[in-house]
Amino acid sequence: MSSSAHVGTGSRRKAGVLAVLVIVSMGGLAACSSSSDTTTHSLVIGTAMTPAEMGRSGSSTVAPDGVTCPQYMPTDILSAEQAVVEFDRGRVCLAYVTVRPGTPVSWHNTDDIEHRVTLQTESGGEVAQLVVPAGGTVQKSLPDAGIYRFKLSSTPSFTGTVEVKAP
């Protein structure tokens, strides 16, 4: 076991658990692969992060296949250029997006088949069904502040969040 993956006892153990929880909550699921009957999820963790690094905005993770996934804190208000959820059957980059009312959020399908995005209110009411063609991008602006959930047909077990914050 490498020193970067080793978690000691006591406070180091608590810090290691916290780091894993933060990475997962920030969309740290960096690589997924699936076969015909099973799905395997791999959490890619490079080196331990300090609390200061965990709070750094605008960083990114790189999956083993070289794909870079931008990372933002949920408190970061993203521009339309930053608010892009990129996905395929094995990956979702940007699981939590925070924007101002009216800022468009884009869903970019990097897969070779069409997928659907279902956008819902926090209570489960449907806001929109977006069809995203293979290699295509679809945008949706949300005019009202609130928490919205999105589901992707490419990854049925995944639920992402769009938070619209009033200025």
N, C-alpha and C positions, 0 to 999 in steps of 0.2 A: 504494500500500500504506500503510495507516495505521501510525502509530508503535507502536500496541499489538500489531500483528501482525509487526513487523519484528524479526528476530533478527540481532544483529551478529556479530562475529567473536570468536575466543578464548573467554574465560570467559563472556561474554554468550551466545555460541552454545551452550556447554555448559549454561548455566542454562536457556536456552530449550528445548533438547531435553529436559532433566530435567523442566521444567514440563509439557510436552506429555505425557511418559510418565506423570507423576504424575496428570495430569488424566484420561488414558485409563484408568489402573489404578484410579482412584477412581470409575469409572462416568461419565466425562465425555462419553460418547457421548450427546449431548443430543438429536439429532434424526435420525430415519431415515425415508425415504420409499420406497415401492416401487410399481412399475408392474407390468403383467402379466408381463413377462419379465426385468426387471432390478431390482436393489435398489441404491439409492444411499445411502451413509452420509455424513452431514455431521458433522464435529466442530466444535462451536461453542466458540470461545475468545474471551472478551471482552478483558480486559486481562491483562498479565503479572502473575503472583502472586509475592510474596516468599516465601522459605522459611518465615517465620512464618505467613503466610496459608495456605500449603499444609498446615501442621500443625493448622490451626484446625478443630475439630470442630463438627458441627451446622450448618454453612453449607448453602447450596443453590445450584443453578444454575437459570437460567431459560431455557427453549428459546425459539426465535423465535415459537412459537405461544402463548407466555405460560404454559405449564405449568411449575410449579416442581418441581424434583426435589431432595429433601434429600440432603445429602452427609455421610457420617461416615467417620472413619478406621477401618481394620480393627481397630485396638486398642480402639475404643470399644465398651463393652458396652452393647447396646441393650435398652431395656425393651420389653415387648409392644406398647406404643403406638407405639414408634419402628420396630420390626422389621416393617415392611410393605413388601413388594415390589409396586409398582404397575406394571402392564404392559398393552400392547396390541400390535397387529401392528407398530408402528413405534417402540416405546419400552419401556425397562426402567428403572425408578427403584429403586435399591438393588441393585447387582450383588454386593455383599459385605455380609453381615449377621453380626455377632458377638453371641451371646447366651449366657446361662448355661443349664445343663441344665434342661429343663422349661419354659423360657420359650417361649411360642408365637410362631411366625413366621407372618405372614399373607401370602397372595398375593391381590392385588386386581386383577381383570380389568376394565379400563375399556373393553374392546372391546364390540362389539355381537354377538359370537358366542362360543360356549363354547370354552375352551382347556384344555389339560392341562399339569400341572406334574409332571415326573418327578424325584424326589429319590433321589440315589444316594450311597453311601459313596464315599470318596476312591478306593478301588480299583475302583469301578464296579458294585458290588452294589446292586440296587434296594432302596430303603427304602420308597418309597410312590409311587403314581400318584394324583394329586389332580385331580379334575375341577372346574374353576372356571367356573361359568355366566357368561354375559354380564352384566356389571355386578355380579357377585358376588364374595364373598371366602371363602377357605378357609384354615383355620389348621392348623398341625401343630407339635407339641412334640417335641423330640428329647431323650430322657432321658440319652444318653451323650455325653461329651465327644468331640470329633473334628471332622474336616473333612468336610463334605457338599457335593455339587455338585447344582445344580438346572438343569434344562433346561425350556424353555417351547415348547409347540407353536406359539405365535404367532411365535417368533423362533428357528427351528431351529439357526442358527449360533451362538447365544449360550449360554454356560454361566456360571451364577452360583455363588456360594459362600455356604454357611452354616457359620460356625465356632462350635462349641459349646465354650466354655471353662469348665473347672471352676473354682470359686471359690478 
